[in-house]
Amino acid sequence: EVQLVESGGGLVQPGGSLRLSCAASGFTFSSYWMHWVRQGPGKGLVWVSHINDDGSSTNYADSVKGRFTISRDNAKNTLYLQMNSLRVEDTAVYYCARVARDSGDYYWFDPWGQGTLVTVSS
Amino acid sequence: DIVMTQSPDSLAVSLGERATINCKSSQSVLYSSNNKNYLAWYQQKPGQPPKMLIYWASTRESGVPDRFSGSGSGTDFTLTISSLQAEDLAVYYCQQYYTTPRTFGQGTKVEIK
């Protein structure tokens, strides 16, 4: 079964840091581009970042550029999101998502993980 | 960035009736070289992650009931639920995967009338 399981969320003060992980199983992780998407409380879905299959190419939403870093360890089948200088507005459920096909990035997201909640508050 | 705008923000439909959700992109998501629209629809129920419904604007994901259908091309798209069931209560999102950043519509909440 294809599965993505996020972890690492929690409560952090403004200006703090957190690292999210997304453990992948049931597919050849190293063949797929991966994404992070977040959803603020009662809000819609917002794309955060993506990384290519071998980790050599990344991209970020303007709102997190310079503060967040996406990475992956293909040997461990794990995707990461290092979040620094956190702000109250970063409070959200963070989902990792895989692109649907193993031949590039221009595909829909499927599957999604269950999400991990990040709360930034003093 | 491509802006995705859904309408309406919410709609109440009687069980067994048709529900129609519209999605408009600020620029075309039709790739001329393969004639595919890079547009997906997701369903999200409370407390759950989004679930894939429709990709390439009109291709139903395996296992998705055939009461769900997608149509449209270029900048204007529609998700139709032909006969609303109680389990269809959810928020529905369109998303373009034509370019980065990936962008989503604001969501349409479907409720029972």
Interface residues (C-beta under 8 A of the other chain):
Chain A: H35 V37 G44 L45 V46 W47 H50 N59 A61 Y95 A100 D105 Y106 Y107 W108 F109 D110 P111 W112 G113 Q114 G115
Chain B: Y38 A40 Y42 Q44 Q48 P49 P50 K51 M52 Y55 E61 Y93 Q95 Y97 Y98 T100 P101 R102 T103 F104 G105 Q106 G107
